[in-house]
Structures are given as C-alpha cells and as structure tokens.
Amino acid sequence: FVGSVTEEGAVILTADDFPFIEYYGRRKTMFLPLDGRTGMEEFLRKVNGYLDRGVPVYFTEADYRYQYPYFQVLLDRGLRFEPAGEHLTENYHNPDLMLTFRDQKLYRVSRTLPEQL
C-alpha cells in the first residue's frame, strides 16, 4: 500500500513496520528514535534535511500511536501531517492470541512555519 501512494524516493518514518515498507513498498525508511532527547534532535535534523532537499517524507499512524511523544515534538517544531492514504492491515504483534486488523493510515510530513525549525 505504501509504495502505491508515495513517490519513488520518498522516506517513511516508521518503527515496527519498516521491513514490510522496505521490502513490499520499496521505500527507504527512517526508524523513530528510541533514545530520548539526543536521538530526537538528530532525527529532526535528518527529517529537515530531507524536506530541505525536496524529498517527500511520510509517517505511519500506527507508529504515531506507539511513539506519540516523538511526534508531538515534530508538531511543536512546525511540522504538519496531511492524510495521504489508508489501508486495512493485519496487526501482527500478538498473532498467537488473536487475529486482528487495523486501518493503517499514512500521513505526509510538511512544514507549516519554516522559521521555527
């Protein structure tokens, strides 16, 4: 699904879904930081670098729920998220307990206030 709604060369901000996005979607991924403030600053530098070069940047909603504090920092830094697509996917995290599905939403990242970055 991700490969069909994003441009070739796009970067997808994600976590657990990265192998599926890279393999099936043929898109580069950037893993969300897990090491606090230091990791977040480097993450923001990379995201801004992609946006400066005109590289399309997206993120998956499932990881937004999982990593909410990180995405709140992105919002506070003047980035905005626009819906780009949605697809029903399997929630594979506990398949031995019960087969469940989720609507996987994809958002495009763009700047709202460049001077704040």
Buried (B, 14 or more C-beta within 10 A) or exposed (E): BBBEBBEEEBBBBBBBBBEBBBEEBEBBBBEBBEEEEEBBEEBBEBBBEBBEEEBBBBBBBBBBEBBEEBBEBBEEBBBEBEEBBEEEBEEEEEEEEEEEEBEBBBBBBEBEEEEEB
